[in-house]
Amino acid sequence: MKIQISIIALMLCSLVSMAQDSTIWSFRSTHLSYRIADMQYFKDHAYVLRVNYDGFVYAKKNKSVIVQFDQRLHYIKEFKIALNYEGKRAEPRKMIAIKDKLYLLFTGYKDNEELLLLYEIDPQTLTFPNPPIVLGTVRSSRSQIWMAQSKNGRFFSVLTYWGEKDKSTAYLTCYDHNFQRQYEEKKDLELKYYYAGCKKLLVDNEGNTFSIMESPPNYTNPPVLWQRYTEGESIVHTLAEKQKGLKIRNFTATALEEIILLAGYYTEQDPNDDRVKGITFLAYDKQNKGDYKQVQIELPRELSKYTRLSSITRYREDENEIPALTAIDIAEWEGHGYLVIGQKQYYRMMSSGRLGESYPISTDVITFVTLLDYSLSRVKWAVPVCKYHESMVYGDNSVFVGLKEDKVHVFFNSNDSNNAKHKDDPPLYGTGFIQMTINPEGKYSTKVLHNDPDGLKVYPRLIKVIDEQSLFVVAGKTYNEKFGIIKW
């Protein structure tokens, strides 16, 4: 299961009318057909977009729905969506807040084309009072769709990505908050198409867009970085040019004021080997477009004691490389340096119970939160987040990271009964949804924010920020869930 996390500099706003409860929960709900596609907390109301699924299969006949809650998560109303555009079925995708209004991104069909459309959502009725805004036209089958917004809220971009077995095509369009198109571009990429190929989409505060796309995880094609600037320049870099023989498992990126900073764990072994040596950084200069600098930094070997038990490849204790990590995300912690979040992914075989057959399942064993100095020459500290249990639906075993001036907050699920079974004294945090607080020196403390005695785990992948001390979350399991506001 692909890990997804969000790293967000938490916004400074207030929930004046919210009571001082540490946690507010909605009533439980059961939805056999509707799955959560997106969530937004907007103007003291919570909005949930549920899409039309029947079991685990997409069902055209089912309708989607937008649900509205008040600031204490009391149900207000919902609106069932039966979207059509020019007489043909349309599909809701995501929600986005632009200026002081909430919008629904959806796709409509016309002949063999797929149109990217935005509907304004009326908060009183949850209906769509105005005709949709047409953002662009893409291919109508097997298209992946992403949307990203700049931190200042002035720009947003939509990327669609499609292809056949041996080729890929991407379409990008960017608008400002007044819906003035800044640019659009369709580009063929020298990359084998892979259905989960887009790794990251970023929009900076000037309206420039950056995306990383990958091939299947067999390393036949290296990732590519597409840089599209408002000045009209478009640059595609294969992330293997001038790599000095290093083998990179994958890349992630963050948009800073002057550069786009990429990070990825590298190895000097075969790229399919279960080891890495350190982190390589690529800093792309926005002023001198296309120019970049590269630097490598080795990881401290003591990290290996946490990953040794789950390593597929056996290695000698004197080897420089440690069991493999995969870069999940990167962010600047202003005044302190760069945070890199890495995940140790391990696949073990599970018996199907039929004729001795077995199949691999993903067990996301451990995460490291690593702080590097601004010169990218020194690891200040690396804090392990041990989670010895399997990934479940919605990626509940992933992490969410929030930044403040003097603290890093990491949110994740933990189960001490599983942790205690492992050797090497893994950290014990408690059982439930954990908040880990790390100071600039790497010292950390933990507390249980939400105990899950009924098995309703909080899904970090679905966390949305409300303000600097409040998170909008989902806790649940398949067909059984509740929404929460956690103050921390």
C-alpha positions in Angstrom: 0.0 0.0 0.0 1.4 3.3 -1.0 2.1 5.6 2.0 0.7 9.0 1.9 1.3 11.8 4.3 0.9 15.5 4.5 3.4 18.0 5.8 1.7 21.4 6.4 2.9 24.5 8.1 -0.2 24.9 10.3 -2.2 28.0 9.5 -2.7 30.8 12.1 -6.4 31.2 12.4 -8.9 30.7 15.2 -11.9 28.7 16.1 -13.4 31.3 18.5 -16.7 29.6 19.0 -15.4 26.1 19.5 -15.7 24.8 23.1 -12.6 23.9 24.9 -13.1 20.2 24.6 -9.9 18.4 23.6 -11.8 16.2 21.2 -15.2 16.5 19.5 -16.7 13.4 17.7 -19.6 13.0 15.4 -22.0 10.1 15.7 -20.9 6.9 14.0 -22.0 6.4 10.5 -22.2 3.4 8.2 -22.0 3.8 4.4 -22.0 0.6 2.4 -21.5 2.4 -1.0 -20.1 5.8 -0.3 -16.3 6.2 0.4 -14.6 9.4 1.5 -13.0 11.1 -1.4 -12.1 14.5 0.2 -12.7 16.6 3.4 -12.6 20.3 4.0 -13.1 22.5 7.1 -14.4 25.8 5.7 -15.9 28.8 7.6 -16.7 26.9 10.8 -18.3 24.0 8.9 -17.0 20.5 8.0 -17.6 19.2 4.5 -17.2 15.6 3.4 -17.3 14.4 -0.2 -18.3 10.8 -0.6 -17.9 9.1 -3.9 -20.0 6.4 -5.5 -18.5 3.0 -4.8 -20.3 -0.3 -4.4 -18.2 -2.5 -2.2 -14.7 -2.3 -3.7 -15.8 -1.7 -7.3 -16.6 1.6 -8.9 -20.3 1.7 -9.7 -21.7 4.1 -12.3 -25.3 3.8 -11.1 -24.6 5.0 -7.6 -24.7 8.7 -6.7 -22.2 10.7 -4.7 -22.9 13.0 -1.8 -21.7 16.1 -0.1 -22.3 16.1 3.7 -22.2 19.2 5.9 -21.5 19.3 9.7 -21.4 22.3 12.1 -18.3 23.2 14.2 -19.2 20.6 16.8 -19.7 18.0 14.1 -23.4 17.8 14.4 -24.9 16.6 11.1 -26.7 19.5 9.3 -27.6 18.2 5.8 -26.4 16.4 2.7 -26.8 16.8 -1.0 -26.9 13.8 -3.3 -25.0 14.5 -6.5 -26.1 13.0 -9.8 -23.7 15.1 -11.9 -24.2 15.4 -15.6 -22.5 17.6 -18.2 -24.0 18.1 -21.6 -26.2 15.0 -21.1 -23.4 12.6 -20.0 -22.4 11.4 -16.6 -19.8 13.4 -14.6 -17.7 12.4 -11.6 -16.8 14.4 -8.5 -13.1 14.4 -7.6 -12.0 16.9 -4.9 -13.0 20.1 -3.1 -11.0 23.3 -3.0 -11.4 26.6 -1.1 -10.7 29.6 -3.3 -10.9 33.1 -1.8 -14.1 32.9 0.3 -15.9 30.2 -1.6 -15.8 26.4 -1.7 -15.7 24.6 -5.0 -16.0 21.0 -6.3 -13.6 19.8 -9.0 -15.3 17.2 -11.2 -14.9 15.7 -14.7 -17.5 15.7 -17.4 -17.5 13.8 -20.7 -18.1 15.1 -24.2 -17.6 12.6 -27.0 -14.1 11.1 -26.3 -12.9 14.0 -24.2 -12.8 14.5 -20.4 -13.4 18.1 -19.2 -12.0 19.4 -16.0 -14.7 21.5 -14.3 -15.3 23.5 -11.2 -18.7 24.0 -9.5 -19.2 26.6 -6.8 -20.9 25.0 -3.8 -23.7 27.0 -2.1 -23.1 26.4 1.7 -26.8 27.0 2.4 -28.2 24.3 0.1 -25.0 22.4 -1.0 -26.2 22.8 -4.6 -24.4 24.4 -7.5 -25.9 27.9 -8.2 -23.7 28.8 -11.2 -22.6 27.1 -14.4 -19.3 25.2 -14.1 -16.0 26.8 -14.9 -14.2 24.8 -17.6 -10.5 24.3 -16.7 -9.3 22.1 -19.6 -9.8 19.1 -21.7 -8.0 15.7 -21.3 -8.3 12.1 -22.4 -11.4 10.4 -21.1 -10.0 7.0 -19.9 -7.6 5.9 -17.2 -6.6 9.5 -16.4 -5.1 10.3 -13.0 -6.0 13.7 -11.7 -4.3 15.8 -9.0 -4.9 19.3 -7.8 -2.6 21.5 -5.7 -2.8 25.1 -4.4 -0.1 27.5 -3.4 0.4 28.3 0.3 -0.7 31.9 -0.2 -3.9 30.7 -1.9 -3.3 32.8 -5.0 -2.8 30.0 -7.5 -4.0 26.4 -8.1 -3.0 23.8 -10.7 -4.6 20.7 -12.0 -2.5 17.9 -13.5 -3.8 14.9 -15.4 -1.7 12.0 -16.4 -2.5 9.1 -18.8 -0.8 6.7 -21.2 -0.4 3.3 -22.7 2.1 0.7 -21.6 5.2 2.3 -23.1 4.3 6.0 -23.2 2.9 8.8 -20.9 1.2 12.1 -21.5 0.6 14.8 -19.0 -1.7 17.9 -19.1 -1.2 20.8 -16.8 -3.3 23.9 -16.3 -2.8 26.7 -13.8 -5.2 29.5 -12.6 -5.1 32.4 -10.2 -7.7 32.9 -7.5 -9.7 35.1 -9.9 -9.9 32.2 -12.4 -7.6 33.8 -14.9 -5.6 31.1 -16.6 -1.9 31.5 -16.2 -0.8 28.7 -18.6 -1.7 25.3 -19.9 0.4 22.7 -21.5 0.2 19.1 -22.8 3.5 17.1 -22.8 4.6 13.7 -23.9 7.0 12.2 -21.4 9.7 9.6 -22.0 8.4 7.5 -19.2 6.5 4.2 -19.2 3.0 4.8 -18.0 2.2 3.5 -14.5 -1.3 3.9 -13.0 0.1 5.3 -9.7 2.9 7.3 -11.4 2.5 10.8 -10.1 4.5 11.2 -6.8 4.1 14.9 -6.0 2.4 18.1 -7.4 3.5 21.5 -6.1 2.5 25.1 -6.8 4.7 27.9 -5.4 3.5 31.4 -4.4 4.4 32.8 -7.8 2.3 30.3 -9.7 5.1 28.0 -10.9 4.2 24.3 -10.9 6.4 21.3 -10.3 5.6 17.6 -10.5 7.5 14.4 -10.1 6.3 11.3 -12.0 7.6 7.7 -11.7 7.7 4.5 -13.6 6.7 1.1 -12.1 8.9 0.1 -9.2 11.2 -2.0 -11.3 13.5 1.0 -12.0 13.5 0.5 -15.8 12.9 4.3 -16.1 14.1 6.9 -13.6 11.6 9.5 -12.2 11.2 12.8 -14.1 10.7 16.3 -12.7 8.5 18.6 -14.8 9.0 22.3 -14.1 6.5 24.7 -15.6 7.0 28.4 -15.0 4.6 31.3 -15.4 7.0 33.0 -17.8 6.3 30.2 -20.3 9.2 28.0 -19.7 8.8 24.2 -19.4 11.7 22.0 -18.4 11.6 18.2 -18.0 14.5 16.6 -16.1 15.2 12.9 -15.9 16.3 12.4 -12.3 19.2 10.2 -13.3 21.3 12.7 -15.3 24.6 13.4 -13.5 23.8 11.2 -10.6 27.4 10.0 -10.3 26.5 6.4 -10.4 24.1 6.6 -7.4 20.9 4.6 -7.5 17.9 6.4 -6.2 14.8 4.6 -5.0 12.5 7.5 -5.5 12.3 11.3 -4.9 10.0 13.7 -3.1 10.1 17.5 -3.2 9.1 20.8 -1.5 8.7 24.3 -3.0 10.8 26.9 -1.2 11.2 30.6 -2.1 14.3 30.4 -4.3 14.6 26.6 -5.0 12.8 23.4 -5.5 14.4 20.9 -3.2 14.2 17.2 -3.9 15.3 14.5 -1.6 15.7 10.7 -2.0 17.5 7.9 -0.3 20.3 6.5 -2.4 22.3 3.2 -2.6 25.5 2.2 -4.2 24.2 -1.4 -4.5 21.8 -2.7 -7.1 18.6 -0.5 -6.8 16.5 -3.5 -6.0 18.7 -4.2 -3.0 17.1 -3.8 0.4 19.6 -1.2 1.6 20.4 2.6 1.4 23.4 4.6 2.3 22.2 8.1 2.8 20.1 11.0 1.3 20.8 12.8 -1.9 19.5 16.3 -2.4 18.9 18.2 -5.7 18.3 21.9 -5.4 16.8 23.4 -8.6 17.4 27.1 -9.0 14.2 29.0 -9.9 16.2 32.1 -11.2 18.6 30.1 -13.4 16.0 27.6 -14.5 17.4 24.2 -15.2 20.4 24.6 -13.0 20.7 22.5 -9.9 23.2 21.5 -7.2 23.5 18.0 -5.7 24.8 16.9 -2.4 24.9 13.6 -0.6 24.8 13.0 3.2 25.3 9.6 4.8 22.8 8.4 7.4 24.0 7.4 10.9 24.5 3.6 11.1 22.7 3.4 14.5 19.4 3.6 12.6 19.9 0.1 11.4 19.1 -1.4 14.9 15.5 -0.4 14.3 15.2 -1.8 10.8 17.3 -5.0 11.2 14.5 -7.3 12.1 12.4 -6.4 9.0 15.2 -6.5 6.4 14.9 -9.0 3.6 18.5 -8.7 2.6 21.1 -9.9 5.1 24.1 -7.7 5.5 27.3 -7.5 7.5 27.5 -5.3 10.5 30.5 -3.5 9.1 28.7 -2.5 5.9 28.1 1.2 5.3 24.5 0.7 4.1 21.4 0.1 6.2 18.1 -1.6 5.4 16.2 0.4 2.9 14.2 3.5 3.6 11.9 5.3 1.2 11.6 9.1 1.2 8.0 10.1 2.0 8.2 13.9 2.3 10.4 16.8 3.0 9.8 20.3 4.5 11.7 23.3 5.7 11.5 23.8 9.5 12.1 27.5 9.4 15.1 28.5 11.5 16.2 24.9 12.1 16.9 23.2 8.8 15.2 20.6 6.6 13.1 17.7 7.8 13.1 14.4 5.8 10.5 11.8 6.6 11.4 8.3 5.6 9.5 5.0 5.8 10.9 1.5 6.1 8.7 -0.6 3.8 8.7 -4.4 4.3 6.7 -7.0 2.5 6.0 -10.3 4.1 4.2 -13.3 2.7 0.6 -14.0 3.9 -1.0 -17.4 3.3 -4.3 -17.3 1.5 -5.4 -20.6 3.0 -6.0 -22.1 -0.5 -3.7 -24.9 -1.6 -0.8 -23.4 0.2 -0.8 -20.3 -1.9 0.6 -17.1 -0.5 0.8 -13.4 -1.5 2.8 -10.4 -0.3 1.3 -7.8 2.0 2.8 -4.5 3.0 3.9 -4.0 6.6 5.0 -0.4 7.2 7.3 -1.1 10.1 9.0 2.2 11.0 9.3 5.9 10.1 12.2 8.2 10.8 11.9 11.9 11.2 15.4 13.3 10.3 16.6 16.9 10.7 19.4 18.2 8.6 21.2 21.6 8.8 20.7 24.2 6.2 24.0 23.4 4.6 22.8 19.8 4.0 26.1 18.6 5.4 25.1 17.2 8.8 22.3 15.1 10.3 21.3 16.8 13.5 19.1 14.0 14.7 16.9 11.1 13.5 14.0 10.2 15.6 12.5 6.7 15.1 8.7 6.3 15.0 8.2 2.5 15.6 5.0 1.0 14.4 5.0 -2.7 14.3 1.6 -3.4 12.8 0.2 -3.8 9.3 -1.2 -1.2 7.0 -4.9 -1.2 7.0 -7.6 0.5 4.9 -6.9 4.2 4.2 -3.2 3.8 5.2 -3.9 4.2 8.9 -0.3 3.3 9.6 1.1 6.4 7.9 2.1 9.6 9.7 1.0 13.3 9.6 3.6 16.0 10.5 2.8 19.5 11.6 5.4 22.3 12.1 5.5 25.1 14.6 8.3 27.6 15.4 9.9 25.5 18.1 8.3 22.1 17.8 7.6 19.3 15.3 4.4 17.3 15.9 4.1 13.8 14.5 0.8 12.0 14.6 0.5 8.2 14.1 -1.2 5.0 15.3 0.6 2.8 17.8 -0.1 -0.6 19.5 2.2 -1.3 22.4 1.1 -5.0 22.6 2.8 -5.4 19.2 5.7 -3.2 19.9 6.6 -5.0 23.1 7.0 -8.3 21.2 10.1 -7.0 19.3 13.6 -6.9 20.5 16.1 -4.0 20.6 13.8 -2.1 23.0 11.5 -0.3 20.6 9.9 2.8 22.0 6.5 2.2 23.7 4.0 5.1 23.1 0.7 3.6 24.3 -2.1 2.2 22.2 -4.2 4.5 20.0 -3.6 7.7 18.0 -0.3 9.2 19.2 1.0 12.8 19.3 4.8 12.9 19.3 6.4 16.3 20.1 10.0 16.8 19.0 12.1 19.9 20.0 15.0 21.4 18.0 17.5 19.2 19.9 15.7 16.0 19.0 14.2 15.3 22.4 10.7 14.0 22.2 7.7 13.2 24.3 4.4 11.4 23.4 0.8 11.2 24.5 -2.3 9.3 23.4 -4.7 11.7 21.7 -7.3 9.2 20.9 -7.7 5.7 22.4 -9.2 3.3 20.0 -10.8 0.5 22.1 -13.4 -0.1 19.5 -10.8 -0.5 16.7 -11.7 2.9 15.2 -8.2 4.1 14.2 -7.6 7.7 13.1 -6.5 7.8 9.4 -3.5 10.2 9.1 -3.9 10.3 5.3 -7.3 12.0 5.8 -6.2 14.6 8.4 -7.0 18.2 7.5 -5.7 21.3 9.3 -8.3 23.6 10.9 -5.9 26.0 12.8 -2.6 25.9 14.6 -4.0 23.6 17.3 -6.9 21.8 15.7 -7.2 18.9 13.3 -10.2 17.5 11.3 -9.8 13.7 11.3 -11.6 10.5 10.5 -11.5 7.5 12.8 -13.0 4.2 11.8 -12.8 0.9 9.9 -14.5 -0.4 6.8 -18.1 0.8 6.7 -17.9 2.1 10.3 -16.5 5.6 11.0 -16.9 8.9 12.8 -15.4 12.3 12.3 -13.5 14.2 14.9 -11.9 17.6 15.8 -8.8 17.0 17.9 -7.2 19.9 19.7 -3.6 19.5 20.5 
